[in-house]
Amino acid sequence: MQGLLLAGRYRLVDIIGSGGMGRVWRAHDEVLHRAVAVKELTAALYVTEGDLAPLLARTHAEARAAARINHSAVVTVHDVLEHDNRPWIVMELVEGNSLADEVKERGRVEPAEAARIGLWVLRALGAAHAAGVLHRDVKPGNVLLSSDRRGLLTDFGIAQVEGDTTITRTGEIVGSVDYLAPERVRGHDPGPASDLWALGATLYTAVEGRSPFRRTSPLTTMQAVVDEEPPPPEHAGPLEPVITALLRKDPAVRPSAQEAEQMLAEAAEGRMPRAAQAYVPTQHVPTQRVDLDAGGRQGATAQGAARRSAPLVQGATLHQPVPAQAAPRRRRRGRTIALVVVMAALVGVGGAVAMRYADDWRKDAGASAGASAGATGGTPATPGTSGTSGKDGKDGNSGQPTDAGAVPDGWVRVDDEEGFSLALPSKRWQREANGTQVDYTPDGGKHFVRIAVDDSPDFDDPYMHQLDLEQQLRKLSAYNRVSLQSNTFRDCPGALWEFTWTALPKQTPFPGPRRAIEQTYLARDGVEYAIYMSAPAADWDTTRRQFDAVLRGWRPTAQ
């Protein structure tokens, strides 16, 4: 395609960038005799007919959104043309790297330099917001650094223009998952504060060399965005309180664009921003009584206290260091199944647009694998040996123990470090840490058991919790409730939920009709446990028998 003349005017020279949605060419404008960048939408060649129309509409919306903004920190759109039944966008050519390239090449960016780049991006966002445009995909890859070190914001491909509701469908979440604000993951309407959150995550990546919330998958990353705080930055210097302020979970308590600009200006000069201190929470550490048993091991009193996060005091200007023991990682279910709906919206409903984010994830996964492993934590559990055999004589794929805690022939018992023990059909079922929950699977996720533990549940009634989750899960393709009812599990209030849906090819390597079942119960100590199992619908008879065996073999370690 090199040398191709578009619209009798723009001659393609060479490829200067590519991604899941398309590629960018350096081209020559033979009318005005200048170099330009031309964005080719290659995704349009491979999508279904149903996804093509919204994809093309997005491309035109990108051009319209960028054209509304007149600012030196925004890449200028010159023209939109049609060729090969696809739209092509002609833009200002920026000679230089993206911020993502800079981080990859240098490891990280110095705080003062990152703050200076952040100022450019913030001013671009201010101009966009004033024009009624939300960018919705601020990230290092969309921040270009020109040869004169200007920062320019580009790629308004998923921007939301005020008053335009024709592009994004209800329930659809689009954007790079590492940089989605918590309110967007929860399905709320975004606002300017959502773009500022993404700027905070971008600045964190710049100074630390890694994304603050990236985990082992898009789903677990979104769980981290909603439920977890990022590791404290080690190299941010005076930029640290600015990043903390921008990454506040509640958009209502993030700084305004004007406040953030003042903070970044001070950080760019190497000064600690005074105003940023008001946005940094202070952790209060309560006095804890630590009981030691005869062997010198920490007793239940301290363990129980350690599960509870210290309260946050907003608006404080002083910081009290928190001992590691006082603020451990909280065991949190984080509305686990509800986030499956978010993934469906991202990679199912989004159609061709989702190809782009999946591609970004694959490209970056290798670079961040070390950081992801450290963030998710956890060491694979070592399966134990078989315990008491079932009396029915069934094999390991279908047998069920007759007594609570018993393990049928061929099954194994696993004592998991998250505080529970369960029986599994064979040693082939391997542990996979999945953010705030744990999966065991024999085949990479086609069949799996998922355990979630929440010591601060949102509901005091498991049945009401599952009803709430179902309202969101109804957005899945062909969702159908099989049953949902209150029950009693281990003499505790619980609920059992069974449902079916159709997994789409863009959602999973295992598309097709699926079925799932979940037993949730609220233990006497207030901890909520969810035991979830899913498999292809065609295998459900075996899976359902296995689930009964898993339930009979289940026990929290403390019991």
C-alpha positions in Angstrom: 0.0 0.0 0.0 3.1 2.2 0.3 2.9 5.0 -2.3 -0.9 4.8 -2.5 -2.5 8.2 -3.3 -5.6 8.9 -1.3 -8.3 11.3 -2.6 -5.8 12.4 -5.2 -3.8 14.3 -2.6 -2.3 12.3 0.3 0.5 9.8 -0.7 1.3 7.2 1.9 5.1 6.9 2.7 5.6 4.5 5.6 4.0 3.1 8.7 4.8 4.9 11.9 2.4 3.2 14.4 -0.1 0.4 14.7 -2.6 -1.1 17.1 -5.7 -3.3 17.3 -7.9 -0.8 15.5 -5.6 0.3 12.7 -2.3 1.9 11.8 -0.9 5.3 11.2 1.0 6.3 8.1 3.4 9.1 7.5 2.1 10.7 4.3 2.8 13.6 2.0 0.1 16.2 1.2 0.8 16.9 -2.5 -1.4 20.0 -2.5 0.1 21.9 0.4 3.5 20.1 0.3 3.7 19.1 3.9 4.1 15.9 5.9 0.9 14.6 7.6 -0.2 11.6 9.5 -3.0 9.4 8.1 -4.9 7.0 10.3 -6.1 3.8 8.5 -8.9 1.9 10.1 -7.8 -1.7 9.4 -10.3 -3.2 11.9 -13.0 -2.4 9.4 -11.7 -5.1 7.2 -12.4 -7.9 9.7 -15.5 -7.0 11.7 -19.0 -8.4 11.2 -21.5 -6.3 9.2 -23.3 -5.6 12.4 -20.2 -4.1 14.1 -19.1 -2.1 11.0 -21.6 0.7 11.1 -20.9 1.7 14.8 -17.1 1.4 14.1 -17.3 3.8 11.1 -19.5 6.1 13.2 -16.9 6.1 15.9 -14.2 7.1 13.4 -16.3 10.1 12.2 -17.0 11.0 15.8 -13.3 11.0 16.5 -12.7 13.5 13.8 -15.6 15.7 14.8 -14.5 15.6 18.5 -10.9 16.6 17.8 -12.1 19.2 15.3 -14.0 21.0 18.0 -10.9 21.6 20.1 -8.5 24.3 19.2 -5.4 24.0 21.3 -1.7 23.5 20.8 -1.7 20.5 23.1 -4.3 18.6 20.9 -3.3 16.8 17.7 -5.0 18.7 14.9 -7.3 16.8 12.5 -7.0 18.2 8.9 -9.4 16.0 6.9 -11.5 12.8 6.8 -11.8 10.9 3.5 -13.3 7.7 2.2 -11.2 5.0 0.5 -11.8 1.3 0.1 -15.2 1.8 1.8 -13.5 3.0 4.9 -12.9 6.4 6.5 -9.3 7.6 6.8 -8.3 10.5 9.1 -5.6 13.0 8.1 -3.9 14.6 11.1 -1.0 16.8 12.2 2.2 14.8 12.1 4.0 14.8 15.4 7.7 13.9 15.1 8.6 12.1 18.3 7.7 9.3 20.8 4.6 8.7 22.8 4.9 8.8 26.5 4.5 5.0 26.5 7.5 4.7 24.2 9.5 7.0 26.5 8.7 4.9 29.5 9.5 1.7 27.7 12.9 3.0 26.5 14.0 4.8 29.6 12.3 2.8 32.3 10.6 5.8 33.9 10.4 9.6 33.5 11.8 12.0 36.1 9.0 13.6 38.3 9.6 17.2 37.2 9.5 16.1 33.5 6.4 14.0 34.1 4.7 17.0 35.8 5.5 19.2 32.9 4.1 16.7 30.4 1.0 16.4 32.7 0.5 20.1 32.4 0.3 19.9 28.7 -2.2 17.0 28.9 -4.3 18.8 31.6 -4.5 21.9 29.4 -5.6 19.8 26.4 -8.3 18.2 28.6 -9.4 21.7 29.8 -9.8 22.7 26.2 -11.7 19.5 25.4 -14.0 19.8 28.3 -14.7 23.4 27.5 -15.7 22.3 24.1 -18.1 19.6 25.5 -15.8 16.7 24.8 -14.7 14.0 27.2 -11.6 12.1 25.9 -12.3 8.8 27.9 -9.0 7.1 26.9 -6.2 9.2 28.4 -3.2 6.9 28.7 0.6 7.0 28.0 0.1 5.7 24.5 -2.2 8.6 23.6 0.2 11.3 24.8 2.7 12.3 22.1 6.0 14.1 22.8 7.1 16.4 20.0 10.7 17.1 19.1 10.4 20.4 21.0 9.1 18.4 24.1 5.5 19.6 23.8 2.9 17.1 25.1 0.0 16.5 22.7 -3.1 14.5 23.4 -4.3 12.4 20.5 -6.8 9.6 19.6 -10.3 10.9 20.4 -11.6 7.6 19.0 -13.9 6.9 21.9 -14.5 10.5 23.0 -18.0 11.5 24.1 -19.3 14.7 22.6 -21.8 16.6 24.7 -25.3 16.0 23.3 -24.2 13.1 21.0 -25.8 9.8 22.2 -25.7 7.9 18.9 -22.4 6.1 19.4 -22.1 4.4 22.8 -24.7 1.8 23.6 -26.3 1.4 27.0 -24.2 -0.6 29.3 -21.1 -0.4 27.1 -17.8 0.5 28.7 -15.0 1.5 26.4 -11.4 2.5 27.1 -8.1 1.0 28.2 -8.9 -0.9 31.4 -5.7 0.2 33.2 -6.9 3.8 33.1 -10.7 3.5 33.6 -11.9 5.5 36.5 -13.8 3.5 39.2 -17.1 5.2 38.4 -16.8 4.1 34.8 -16.1 0.5 35.9 -19.2 0.6 38.0 -21.2 1.7 34.9 -21.8 5.3 36.0 -21.8 8.2 33.5 -18.3 9.7 33.1 -17.5 13.3 33.6 -14.4 15.5 33.5 -13.2 14.0 36.7 -12.9 10.6 35.0 -10.4 12.1 32.5 -8.5 13.5 35.5 -8.3 10.0 37.1 -6.8 8.7 33.9 -4.3 11.5 33.9 -3.3 10.5 37.5 -2.9 6.8 36.4 -0.8 8.0 33.4 1.5 10.1 35.6 1.9 7.1 37.9 3.0 5.0 35.0 5.4 7.7 33.8 7.3 7.9 37.1 7.1 4.3 38.2 7.5 2.6 34.8 4.4 0.4 35.4 0.7 0.8 35.4 -0.8 1.3 39.0 -3.7 -1.2 38.6 -2.7 -3.7 36.0 -3.2 -7.3 37.1 -3.2 -10.6 35.3 -6.3 -10.0 33.2 -8.7 -7.1 32.2 -11.3 -8.4 34.7 -8.9 -8.5 37.7 -7.5 -5.1 36.7 -11.0 -3.5 36.8 -11.5 -5.2 40.2 -8.3 -3.5 41.4 -9.4 -0.1 40.1 -12.6 -0.4 42.1 -11.4 -2.0 45.3 -7.7 -1.5 45.8 -5.3 1.4 46.3 -2.2 1.5 44.1 1.2 0.7 45.7 2.7 3.9 47.0 4.9 5.3 44.2 8.7 5.1 45.0 10.0 7.6 42.4 7.3 10.3 42.2 9.0 12.9 44.5 6.9 16.0 44.6 4.4 14.5 42.2 3.3 11.8 44.7 0.5 13.9 46.4 -0.7 15.1 43.0 -1.1 11.5 41.8 -2.8 10.5 45.1 -5.2 13.4 44.7 -6.1 12.5 41.1 -6.6 8.8 42.0 -9.2 9.3 44.7 -11.9 6.7 44.2 -14.8 9.2 44.6 -14.9 11.7 41.7 -16.5 14.3 43.9 -13.4 14.6 46.1 -10.8 14.8 43.3 -9.2 18.2 42.6 -10.6 20.4 39.9 -8.7 21.0 36.7 -7.6 24.4 38.0 -6.4 23.0 41.3 -4.6 20.2 39.5 -2.9 22.7 37.2 -1.5 24.6 40.2 -0.3 21.4 41.8 1.4 20.2 38.6 3.1 23.6 38.1 4.6 23.4 41.6 5.7 19.8 41.1 7.3 20.7 37.7 9.4 23.2 39.6 10.5 20.6 42.1 8.4 21.9 44.9 6.0 19.9 47.0 2.4 21.1 46.1 0.9 22.5 49.3 -2.7 22.2 48.0 -2.3 18.5 47.3 -2.0 17.6 50.9 -5.7 18.3 51.5 -6.5 15.4 49.2 -4.2 12.8 50.8 -6.0 10.6 53.3 -4.4 10.0 56.7 -4.7 6.5 58.1 -5.5 6.2 61.8 -4.0 3.1 63.4 -6.0 1.8 66.3 -4.3 0.2 69.2 -4.3 -3.6 68.7 -3.9 -6.4 71.2 -1.8 -9.2 69.8 -2.4 -12.6 71.4 0.4 -15.1 71.1 -0.1 -18.8 71.7 2.4 -21.0 73.4 4.3 -21.4 70.2 4.8 -17.7 69.7 2.3 -17.5 66.8 -0.1 -14.6 66.4 -3.5 -15.4 67.7 -7.0 -14.8 66.4 -7.4 -11.4 68.0 -4.6 -9.8 66.0 -5.6 -11.7 62.9 -9.2 -10.4 63.1 -8.0 -6.9 63.6 -5.5 -7.2 60.7 -8.4 -8.0 58.3 -10.0 -4.6 58.9 -8.7 -1.6 57.0 -7.8 1.5 59.1 -10.3 4.3 58.7 -9.4 7.3 56.5 -9.6 10.9 57.6 -10.2 13.2 54.7 -8.7 16.7 54.6 -5.8 16.1 56.9 -2.5 17.6 56.3 -0.3 15.4 58.4 0.7 11.8 57.6 1.0 9.0 60.1 3.0 6.0 58.8 1.1 2.8 58.9 2.9 -0.4 60.0 2.7 -3.2 57.5 0.8 -5.4 59.9 -1.8 -2.7 60.5 -2.9 -2.4 56.8 -2.8 -5.8 55.1 -4.5 -6.5 51.8 -8.2 -6.7 52.5 -10.0 -9.9 51.4 -12.6 -8.5 49.2 -15.1 -10.1 46.8 -15.6 -6.7 45.1 -19.0 -7.6 43.5 -17.1 -10.2 41.5 -19.8 -11.5 39.2 -21.0 -8.0 38.5 -17.7 -7.2 37.0 -18.3 -10.1 34.6 -20.9 -7.8 33.1 -18.4 -5.0 32.7 -16.2 -7.4 30.8 -19.1 -8.4 28.6 -19.7 -4.8 27.8 -16.1 -4.2 27.1 -15.3 -7.2 24.9 -18.7 -8.4 23.9 -21.1 -5.5 23.3 -18.2 -3.2 22.2 -17.7 -5.4 19.1 -14.8 -4.3 16.9 -13.8 -1.5 19.1 -12.8 -4.0 21.8 -10.2 -5.5 19.4 -8.2 -2.4 20.1 -8.1 -2.8 23.8 -7.4 -6.5 23.7 -4.5 -5.8 21.4 -3.1 -3.2 23.7 -3.4 -5.7 26.6 -1.5 -8.3 24.7 1.3 -5.9 23.6 1.8 -4.6 27.1 1.4 -7.9 29.0 5.0 -9.0 28.7 6.4 -5.7 29.8 4.3 -5.6 33.0 4.3 -9.3 33.8 6.7 -8.9 36.7 4.8 -6.0 38.2 1.5 -7.9 37.8 2.8 -10.9 39.5 4.0 -8.9 42.5 0.7 -7.0 42.7 -1.6 -10.0 42.6 0.3 -11.8 45.4 -0.2 -15.3 46.4 1.7 -18.6 46.0 0.1 -21.6 44.4 -1.4 -23.9 46.9 0.0 -27.4 47.2 -2.6 -30.0 46.8 -2.9 -32.6 49.6 -3.5 -36.3 49.3 -6.8 -38.0 49.2 -8.8 -38.1 52.4 -11.7 -40.3 53.3 -13.1 -41.9 50.2 -16.8 -41.7 49.2 -18.9 -44.7 49.8 -20.6 -44.6 46.4 -17.6 -45.8 44.6 -17.8 -43.1 41.9 -14.7 -41.9 40.1 -13.0 -38.6 40.6 -15.0 -36.8 38.0 -18.4 -37.6 39.4 -18.0 -39.0 42.9 -19.4 -37.1 45.9 -18.2 -37.4 49.5 -20.8 -38.6 51.9 -19.6 -36.6 54.9 -18.8 -32.9 55.2 -15.1 -32.5 54.6 -14.6 -35.9 53.0 -12.8 -36.4 49.8 -13.9 -39.1 47.3 -11.6 -41.5 45.5 -9.3 -39.7 43.0 -10.0 -36.3 44.5 -7.5 -34.1 46.3 -7.8 -31.6 49.2 -6.3 -28.2 48.9 -5.6 -25.9 51.8 -5.5 -22.4 50.3 -3.6 -19.5 51.8 -6.6 -17.3 51.6 -8.2 -19.1 54.5 -10.2 -22.0 53.2 -9.9 -25.7 52.2 -11.7 -27.5 49.5 -11.8 -30.8 47.6 -11.0 -30.8 43.8 -11.6 -33.6 41.2 -7.8 -34.2 40.6 -4.3 -32.7 40.8 -4.8 -31.3 37.4 -6.9 -28.5 38.8 -4.4 -25.7 39.3 -4.6 -22.5 41.3 -4.8 -19.2 39.5 -4.8 -16.0 41.5 -7.5 -13.8 40.0 -7.2 -10.5 41.8 -9.3 -10.6 45.0 -10.5 -14.1 44.3 -9.0 -17.5 43.6 -9.7 -19.9 40.7 -8.9 -23.6 40.3 -9.1 -24.9 36.7 -7.8 -28.1 34.9 -7.9 -26.5 31.4 -7.0 -22.8 31.5 -10.5 -21.6 32.4 -12.9 -23.7 30.3 -14.0 -25.4 33.5 -13.3 -23.7 36.9 -14.1 -23.3 40.5 -14.0 -19.7 41.9 -13.8 -18.8 45.5 -14.4 -15.3 46.8 -14.0 -14.1 50.4 -15.3 -10.7 51.6 -14.8 -9.7 55.2 -16.9 -6.5 54.6 -19.8 -7.5 52.4 -22.1 -5.0 50.8 -25.2 -7.0 51.9 -26.2 -8.7 55.1 -28.4 -11.1 53.1 -26.8 -13.3 50.5 -30.1 -13.7 48.6 -30.4 -9.9 48.2 -26.8 -9.7 47.1 -27.3 -12.2 44.4 -30.5 -10.5 43.3 -28.5 -7.2 43.0 -25.9 -9.0 40.9 -28.4 -10.6 38.7 -29.9 -7.2 37.6 -26.5 -6.4 36.1 -25.8 -9.9 34.7 -29.0 -9.8 32.7 -27.0 -7.8 30.1 -25.1 -10.9 29.2 -26.0 -12.6 25.9 -28.9 -14.9 26.3 -28.8 -14.8 30.1 -31.4 -17.0 31.7 -32.1 -17.7 35.4 -32.4 -21.4 36.1 -33.0 -20.8 39.8 -32.3 -18.3 42.6 -33.4 -19.0 46.1 -32.5 -18.5 49.8 -31.1 -21.6 51.6 -29.1 -22.5 54.6 -25.5 -23.6 54.2 -23.6 -25.0 57.2 -26.3 -23.6 59.5 -25.7 -20.1 58.1 -27.9 -17.9 55.9 -27.1 -18.5 52.2 -28.5 -18.4 48.7 -28.0 -20.7 45.6 -28.1 -19.2 42.1 -27.9 -21.1 38.9 -28.0 -19.5 35.4 -27.0 -19.9 31.8 -25.8 -17.5 29.1 -23.9 -17.6 25.8 -20.2 -16.6 25.9 -19.2 -14.6 22.8 -16.0 -15.4 20.8 -14.6 -11.9 21.6 -15.1 -12.6 25.4 -13.3 -15.9 25.8 -11.3 -18.6 24.1 -14.2 -20.9 25.1 -17.3 -19.4 23.4 -20.7 -20.9 23.3 -23.5 -21.8 25.8 -22.3 -21.8 29.4 -23.8 -22.6 32.7 -22.8 -21.5 36.2 -23.9 -22.1 39.8 -23.0 -20.1 43.0 -23.5 -20.9 46.6 -23.1 -17.7 48.7 -23.4 -17.7 52.5 -22.7 -15.4 55.4 -20.6 -17.0 58.1 -21.1 -16.3 61.8 -18.1 -14.0 61.9 -19.7 -11.8 59.3 -17.4 -13.0 56.4 -19.2 -13.7 53.1 -18.1 -16.7 51.1 -19.0 -17.3 47.5 -18.3 -20.7 45.9 -18.9 -20.5 42.1 -18.5 -23.1 39.4 -18.8 -22.7 35.6 -18.5 -24.9 32.6 -19.8 -25.3 29.0 -23.5 -26.2 29.1 -22.8 -29.5 27.3 -20.7 -30.7 30.3 -23.2 -29.6 33.0 -24.3 -33.0 34.3 -20.7 -33.8 35.4 -20.0 -30.3 36.6 -23.2 -30.2 38.7 -22.1 -33.4 40.5 -18.7 -32.0 41.0 -20.1 -28.8 42.5 -22.0 -30.9 45.1 -18.8 -32.6 46.0 -16.9 -29.3 46.2 -19.6 -28.0 48.6 -19.4 -31.1 50.8 -15.7 -30.8 51.0 -15.7 -27.1 51.7 -14.5 -25.6 54.9 -12.9 -22.3 56.0 -9.5 -23.2 57.5 -10.4 -21.8 60.9 -13.3 -24.3 61.2 
